[in-house]
């Protein structure tokens, strides 16, 4: 996990990112996650989650795109995002066909392997049991197909032509994955193979994250954007020369929304500051309140001896449904209004009016508080290292306010001039 934030008003948007990247056993505090997306125009990009896409470091992909883009500009920020993902689609030298095939094969196996677990036994056991028959495996796949069909498709991967090409391109990997899951060498039955193809087609073209995923944040101005915009995308793989990506959030400063604070990755501490309560406490409160309200009719009606059990159950059912909808609305509305009025609105009104240089301070402090909170909390510290901060304004462009350096300028006198010439 990591922590990043975007803070914006009408004048500028500030992006800040910590430097921590974690593996299963270690945390490193020297990663670069924030970059200009253009060397010439006011657009920045940062990522969280996996530091790679298709086995290629995000830093390499971003810098290759920046070189490809040159001085080209777009009218809207969304066009920069489209061009960035289009670049990933079109440049196979970054993601060779063999690499894409390996990613698909490994992911397909992990998906089918998870479906081969016997769901009727304890999932928490150290050695989960596998299904003992093809019928049980097909049943699990059918359940997964039904679930996946309720998830929105990825817009760029939803056309039937692409989906047919996907299955044709990776038919050997699909067959191999289902054979390995069944742990036998014989050919799988046609109906099982068809169900496997169906579930994988859905899994690779729907908006559900694969195991190694990244969040990508693109922020700044297009030439026609008067105020800054912040766009967030989920990205996790490149298959058949198409990047799996879809939008998560999209916020613009405008005449109604004049100040924005958007946390990314580990959002808990920044949200707590903005909302005045930790999300876990809020969830626990409302969950317990809901349980109490649902049980209230039963507590009351159980004391009325004149009613038989049938009528009691009828009244309990009707009263529970009514109370759940009406009472919770009545209880939650003033709490949410109070939170908005006392905590959130004053913060956003301040963000709206402060100069861009102070937005830098706000962003840096928010990440510092997140780092301190995790420092004194149990568990691994996955927020840490120096905080990189950049300020993006329409006319001054992308400017570093704070940035860690791994290059000593005195030892590398030609580096700065070479870097500026890129």
GIJO-V705094 format. One record per residue. N is the residue number from 0. RES is the residue in one letter. SS is DSSP state (h for helix, s for strand, l for the rest). PHI is phi in radians with two decimals (none if undefined). PSI is psi in radians with two decimals (999 if undefined). Layout:
n res ss phi psi
N RES SS PHI PSI
N RES SS PHI PSI
//
This chain:
n res ss phi psi
0 X l none 2.83
1 X l -2.63 -3.14
2 X s -2.39 2.30
3 X s -2.45 2.78
4 X s -2.67 2.59
5 X s -2.09 2.27
6 X s -2.19 2.21
7 X s -2.49 2.58
8 X s -2.38 -2.89
9 X l -1.14 -0.42
10 X l -1.48 -0.62
11 X s -2.87 2.93
12 X s -2.19 2.37
13 X s -1.94 2.28
14 X s -1.93 2.38
15 X s -2.41 2.45
16 X s -2.49 2.45
17 X l -1.32 -3.04
18 X l -2.06 0.20
19 X l -1.48 2.38
20 X s -2.31 2.45
21 X s -2.17 2.55
22 X l -1.90 -2.98
23 X l -1.13 -0.48
24 X l -2.12 -0.33
25 X l -2.32 2.74
26 X s -2.18 2.27
27 X s -1.95 2.39
28 X l -1.99 0.78
29 X l -2.43 0.31
30 X l -1.39 2.55
31 X l -1.71 2.15
32 X l -2.22 0.02
33 X s -2.23 2.27
34 X s -2.57 2.71
35 X s -1.25 2.42
36 X l -1.49 -0.38
37 X l -2.33 2.51
38 X l -1.38 -0.15
39 X l -2.18 -0.29
40 X l -2.25 2.79
41 X l -1.39 1.25
42 X s -2.43 2.34
43 X s -2.19 2.87
44 X s -2.50 2.49
45 X s -2.49 2.76
46 X s -2.33 2.79
47 X s -2.48 2.98
48 X s 1.44 -2.35
49 X l -1.11 2.42
50 X l -1.50 0.00
51 X s -2.27 2.80
52 X s -2.29 2.08
53 X l 1.05 0.52
54 X l 1.49 -0.05
55 X s -1.83 2.26
56 X s -0.99 2.40
57 X h -0.98 -0.65
58 X h -1.00 -0.74
59 X h -1.12 -0.78
60 X h -1.08 -0.78
61 X h -1.10 -0.77
62 X h -1.25 -0.58
63 X h -1.13 -0.74
64 X h -1.11 -0.72
65 X h -1.06 -0.70
66 X h -1.17 -0.72
67 X h -1.12 -0.70
68 X h -1.20 -0.69
69 X l 1.03 -2.29
70 X l -1.65 0.17
71 X l -1.15 2.50
72 X l -2.36 2.90
73 X l -2.33 2.73
74 X l -1.27 -0.57
75 X l -2.22 2.64
76 X h -1.04 -0.65
77 X h -1.03 -0.49
78 X h -1.24 -0.55
79 X h -1.12 -0.74
80 X h -1.10 -0.78
81 X h -1.05 -0.75
82 X h -1.15 -0.63
83 X h -1.12 -0.84
84 X h -1.26 -0.56
85 X h -1.12 -0.66
86 X h -1.07 -0.75
87 X h -1.11 -0.72
88 X h -1.05 -0.72
89 X h -1.54 -0.29
90 X l -1.85 1.51
91 X l -1.19 -0.35
92 X l -1.13 -0.44
93 X l -1.30 -0.63
94 X l -2.26 1.42
95 X l -1.01 2.71
96 X h -1.01 -0.65
97 X h -1.14 -0.67
98 X h -1.15 -0.77
99 X h -1.08 -0.68
100 X h -1.15 -0.70
101 X h -1.11 -0.76
102 X h -1.08 -0.77
103 X h -1.10 -0.80
104 X h -1.08 -0.81
105 X h -1.13 -0.72
106 X h -1.20 -0.72
107 X h -1.05 -0.74
108 X h -1.09 -0.79
109 X h -1.11 -0.63
110 X h -1.16 -0.87
111 X h -1.21 -0.61
112 X h -1.10 -0.68
113 X h -1.13 -0.57
114 X h -1.35 -0.22
115 X l -1.55 0.03
116 X s -1.39 2.38
117 X l -1.27 1.91
118 X l -1.32 -0.15
119 X l -1.46 -0.18
120 X l -1.82 3.00
121 X l -1.13 2.07
122 X l -1.24 -0.40
123 X l -1.47 -0.04
124 X l -1.18 2.65
125 X l -1.09 -0.61
126 X l -2.15 1.51
127 X l -1.04 2.46
128 X l -1.47 2.59
129 X s -1.66 2.74
130 X l -1.08 2.59
131 X l -1.76 -0.05
132 X l -2.51 2.74
133 X h -1.12 -0.59
134 X h -1.07 -0.76
135 X h -1.15 -0.70
136 X h -1.11 -0.76
137 X h -1.13 -0.60
138 X h -1.11 -0.76
139 X h -1.10 -0.70
140 X h -1.15 -0.71
141 X h -1.06 -0.73
142 X h -1.10 -0.71
143 X h -1.18 -0.66
144 X h -1.07 -0.78
145 X h -1.07 -0.71
146 X h -1.17 -0.79
147 X h -1.16 -0.54
148 X l -1.16 -0.29
149 X l -1.55 -0.02
150 X l -1.72 2.38
151 X l -1.05 2.53
152 X s -1.32 2.74
153 X l -1.37 2.15
154 X h -0.96 -0.78
155 X h -1.31 -0.17
156 X h -2.06 0.21
157 X l -1.55 -0.21
158 X l -1.28 2.52
159 X h -1.11 -0.56
160 X h -1.09 -0.79
161 X h -1.13 -0.74
162 X h -1.13 -0.65
163 X h -1.15 -0.70
164 X h -1.13 -0.65
165 X h -1.04 -0.87
166 X h -1.17 -0.65
167 X h -1.21 -0.69
168 X h -1.14 -0.66
169 X l -1.99 0.50
170 X h -1.12 -0.62
171 X h -1.17 -0.70
172 X h -1.16 -0.63
173 X h -1.16 -0.81
174 X h -1.08 -0.75
175 X h -1.12 -0.71
176 X h -1.12 -0.76
177 X h -1.21 -0.58
178 X h -1.16 -0.72
179 X h -1.18 -0.65
180 X h -1.13 -0.69
181 X h -1.37 -0.23
182 X l 1.04 0.61
183 X l -2.38 2.84
184 X l -1.66 -0.19
185 X l -1.32 2.77
186 X l -1.15 2.42
187 X l -1.24 2.64
188 X l -1.01 2.63
189 X h -1.02 -0.72
190 X h -1.20 -0.58
191 X h -1.20 -0.75
192 X h -1.09 -0.68
193 X h -1.16 -0.70
194 X h -1.14 -0.68
195 X h -1.11 -0.74
196 X h -1.06 -0.74
197 X h -1.11 -0.83
198 X h -1.19 -0.62
199 X h -1.26 -0.63
200 X h -1.03 -0.79
201 X h -1.15 -0.78
202 X h -1.11 -0.58
203 X h -1.57 -0.12
204 X h -2.15 0.15
205 X s -1.95 2.82
206 X l -1.42 1.13
207 X l -2.31 2.24
208 X l -1.17 2.44
209 X l -1.40 2.94
210 X l -0.94 -0.81
211 X l -1.79 1.84
212 X l -2.29 2.85
213 X s -2.28 2.66
214 X s -1.78 2.37
215 X s -2.12 2.22
216 X s -2.00 2.16
217 X s -2.06 2.23
218 X s -2.49 2.68
219 X s 2.44 -2.46
220 X l -2.37 2.40
221 X l -1.50 3.00
222 X l -1.13 -0.45
223 X l -1.67 -0.05
224 X l -1.46 2.09
225 X l -1.40 -0.67
226 X l -2.01 2.78
227 X l -1.24 2.75
228 X s -2.34 2.57
229 X s -2.25 2.13
230 X s -2.14 2.37
231 X s -2.13 2.38
232 X s -2.27 2.60
233 X s -1.67 2.31
234 X s -2.43 2.35
235 X s -2.49 -0.28
236 X s -2.92 2.85
237 X s -2.09 2.11
238 X s -2.34 2.42
239 X l 0.87 0.69
240 X l 1.03 0.55
241 X s -2.28 2.33
242 X s -1.47 2.32
243 X s -1.42 1.85
244 X s -2.61 2.58
245 X s -2.69 2.70
246 X s -1.28 2.45
247 X s -1.81 -0.81
248 X s -2.60 2.74
249 X s -2.66 1.92
250 X s -2.21 2.38
251 X s -2.18 2.44
252 X l -1.26 2.33
253 X l -2.56 -2.86
254 X l -1.31 -0.30
255 X l -1.71 -0.84
256 X l -1.70 1.69
257 X l -1.70 -0.19
258 X s -2.50 2.44
259 X s -2.35 2.37
260 X s -2.21 2.00
261 X s -2.10 1.90
262 X s -1.48 2.68
263 X s -2.34 2.74
264 X s 1.13 -1.96
265 X l -1.38 1.78
266 X l -1.71 -0.13
267 X h -1.05 -0.82
268 X h -1.24 -0.76
269 X h -1.14 -0.70
270 X h -1.11 -0.64
271 X h -1.10 -0.71
272 X h -1.13 -0.75
273 X h -1.26 -0.68
274 X h -1.72 -0.21
275 X l 1.40 0.12
276 X l -2.72 2.49
277 X l -1.23 2.44
278 X h -1.03 -0.62
279 X h -1.15 -0.68
280 X h -1.17 -0.75
281 X h -1.08 -0.80
282 X h -1.09 -0.76
283 X h -1.10 -0.74
284 X h -1.05 -0.90
285 X h -1.23 -0.56
286 X h -1.15 -0.76
287 X h -1.22 -0.64
288 X h -1.10 -0.75
289 X h -1.08 -0.76
290 X h -1.10 -0.71
291 X h -1.16 -0.77
292 X h -1.10 -0.71
293 X h -1.12 -0.55
294 X h -1.53 -0.22
295 X h -1.07 -0.84
296 X h -1.00 -0.69
297 X h -1.13 -0.71
298 X h -1.10 -0.72
299 X h -1.30 -0.88
300 X h -1.24 -0.42
301 X l -1.15 -0.32
302 X l -1.51 -0.13
303 X l -1.65 1.80
304 X l -1.29 -0.35
305 X l -1.23 -0.30
306 X l -1.66 2.38
307 X l -1.39 2.97
308 X h -1.08 -0.64
309 X h -1.09 -0.85
310 X h -1.19 -0.65
311 X h -1.02 -0.80
312 X h -1.12 -0.64
313 X h -1.12 -0.81
314 X h -1.14 -0.72
315 X h -1.08 -0.77
316 X h -1.09 -0.81
317 X h -1.15 -0.77
318 X h -1.18 -0.67
319 X h -1.09 -0.78
320 X h -1.10 -0.75
321 X h -1.16 -0.81
322 X h -1.13 -0.71
323 X h -1.03 -0.72
324 X h -1.36 -0.86
325 X h -1.41 -0.83
326 X h -1.15 -0.76
327 X h -1.10 -0.67
328 X h -1.09 -0.77
329 X h -1.16 -0.62
330 X h -1.32 -0.76
331 X h -1.28 -0.63
332 X h -0.98 -0.93
333 X h -1.15 -0.54
334 X h -1.16 -0.80
335 X h -1.16 -0.66
336 X h -1.14 -0.71
337 X h -1.12 -0.78
338 X h -1.04 -0.77
339 X h -1.13 -0.77
340 X h -1.25 -0.72
341 X h -1.55 -0.61
342 X h -1.86 -1.03
343 X h -1.25 -0.87
344 X h -1.04 -0.80
345 X h -1.04 -0.64
346 X h -1.16 -0.82
347 X h -1.20 -0.56
348 X h -1.16 -0.62
349 X h -1.20 -0.78
350 X h -1.02 -0.65
351 X h -1.04 -0.58
352 X h -1.84 -0.31
353 X l -1.32 2.64
354 X l -1.22 2.79
355 X h -0.96 -0.65
356 X h -1.08 -0.56
357 X h -1.37 -0.39
358 X h -1.08 -0.60
359 X h -1.06 -0.80
360 X h -1.08 -0.77
361 X h -1.03 -0.85
362 X h -1.08 -0.78
363 X h -1.14 -0.72
364 X h -1.15 -0.71
365 X h -1.03 -0.74
366 X h -1.26 -0.60
367 X h -1.13 -0.71
368 X h -1.13 -0.71
369 X h -1.06 -0.71
370 X h -1.16 -0.75
371 X h -1.14 -0.73
372 X h -1.04 -0.74
373 X h -1.27 -0.52
374 X h -1.06 -0.69
375 X l -1.65 0.07
376 X l -1.74 2.68
377 X l -1.17 2.75
378 X l 1.77 3.09
379 X l -1.22 2.44
380 X l -1.46 1.79
381 X l -1.83 0.15
382 X l -2.10 2.15
383 X l 3.14 -3.08
384 X l 1.37 3.13
385 X l -1.07 2.63
386 X l -1.74 2.11
387 X s -1.57 2.36
388 X s -2.35 2.33
389 X s -2.29 2.51
390 X s -2.00 2.32
391 X s -2.12 2.05
392 X s -2.13 2.79
393 X l -1.10 -0.66
394 X l -1.82 -0.49
395 X l -1.50 -0.36
396 X s 1.46 -2.72
397 X s -1.50 2.09
398 X s -2.25 2.25
399 X s -1.27 2.20
400 X s -1.66 -0.54
401 X s -2.73 2.29
402 X l -2.69 2.30
403 X l -1.27 2.58
404 X l -2.18 2.33
405 X l -1.82 0.00
406 X l -1.90 2.17
407 X l -1.46 2.01
408 X l -1.09 -0.53
409 X l -1.23 -0.57
410 X l -1.49 -0.33
411 X l -2.27 1.21
412 X l -1.10 -0.45
413 X l -1.53 -0.11
414 X h -1.16 -0.80
415 X h -1.07 -0.80
416 X h -1.15 -0.67
417 X h -1.12 -0.73
418 X h -1.12 -0.75
419 X h -1.21 -0.40
420 X h -1.39 -0.19
421 X l -1.28 999
//
